Amino acid sequence: MVNIQRGEIEAIIDGESKMLCLTLGALAELEAKMAANDLIGLSERFENGRLSARDLMVIIGAGLRGGGNAISDDDLARMSIEGGLRGAAKIAVDLLVATFGEQEK
């Protein structure tokens, strides 16, 4: 069972329910793969709302590994995500909101 207070979410990937979480290790992975110098740089990158398919793969992959799933980015690339591209974008957004909180308006 996921705990949103710990930044965990659940998603259906390849027909199975998976837990995702951006742990400190997963965030460090994101910083490295997205060439961000720090967490502020990482969050600023997400604020513009523009994510590439590669960004979605990196975010979801890091979240899966942070959630305890032994899945490589290559494995993830071959998996189906419930809802297709829209579903992948929703997973990434839900994971970022669970980690960083909602932006105040």
C-alpha positions in Angstrom: 0.0 0.0 0.0 1.4 3.4 -1.0 1.8 6.3 1.5 1.4 9.7 -0.3 2.9 11.4 2.8 6.2 9.7 2.0 5.9 10.7 -1.7 4.7 7.3 -2.9 2.3 6.7 -5.7 0.9 3.7 -7.5 0.7 3.1 -11.2 -0.2 0.3 -13.6 2.8 -0.5 -15.7 2.9 -3.6 -18.0 -0.4 -4.7 -16.4 0.9 -4.7 -12.9 0.5 -2.3 -10.0 3.8 -0.7 -9.2 4.9 1.6 -6.4 6.9 4.6 -7.4 8.8 7.0 -5.1 11.4 9.7 -5.6 13.8 8.8 -2.8 17.0 10.8 -2.2 18.8 8.3 -4.4 16.2 8.6 -7.1 16.4 12.4 -7.0 20.2 12.2 -7.3 19.7 10.0 -10.3 17.3 12.6 -11.8 19.8 15.4 -11.1 22.5 13.5 -13.0 20.4 12.3 -15.9 18.8 15.7 -16.4 22.0 17.8 -15.9 20.6 19.7 -12.9 23.1 21.1 -10.4 20.7 20.7 -7.4 17.1 20.1 -6.3 16.2 23.8 -7.1 17.5 23.4 -10.6 15.6 20.2 -11.0 12.3 21.6 -9.7 12.8 24.7 -11.9 13.1 22.4 -14.9 9.8 20.9 -14.1 8.0 24.2 -13.5 7.8 25.1 -17.2 5.5 22.1 -17.8 7.4 20.9 -20.8 8.6 17.3 -20.6 10.0 15.2 -23.4 9.4 11.5 -23.8 13.0 11.0 -22.5 12.1 13.1 -19.4 9.1 10.9 -18.7 11.2 7.8 -19.0 13.8 9.2 -16.6 11.3 10.3 -14.0 9.2 7.1 -14.1 12.3 4.9 -14.2 13.8 6.7 -11.2 10.5 6.5 -9.4 10.2 2.8 -10.0 13.7 2.1 -8.7 13.0 4.4 -5.7 9.9 2.3 -5.1 11.9 -0.9 -4.9 11.4 -2.1 -8.5 14.5 -3.6 -10.2 13.7 -2.1 -13.6 16.2 -0.6 -16.0 15.3 2.3 -18.4 15.7 -0.2 -21.3 13.1 -2.5 -19.5 10.8 0.4 -19.0 11.0 1.4 -22.6 9.5 -2.0 -23.6 6.7 -1.9 -21.1 3.2 -0.7 -21.7 1.8 2.1 -19.4 -1.9 2.2 -18.7 -3.3 5.2 -20.6 -0.3 5.4 -23.1 1.5 8.7 -23.4 -1.2 10.5 -21.4 -0.9 7.9 -18.7 2.9 8.3 -18.6 2.6 12.0 -18.3 0.1 11.7 -15.4 2.4 9.3 -13.6 5.3 11.7 -13.9 3.2 14.7 -12.7 1.6 12.7 -9.8 5.1 11.6 -8.7 6.5 15.1 -8.9 3.6 16.5 -7.0 3.9 13.8 -4.4 7.6 14.6 -4.0 7.7 18.4 -4.3 4.1 19.3 -3.4 1.6 21.4 -5.5 2.6 24.7 -6.8 0.8 27.6 -5.1 -1.1 29.9 -7.4 
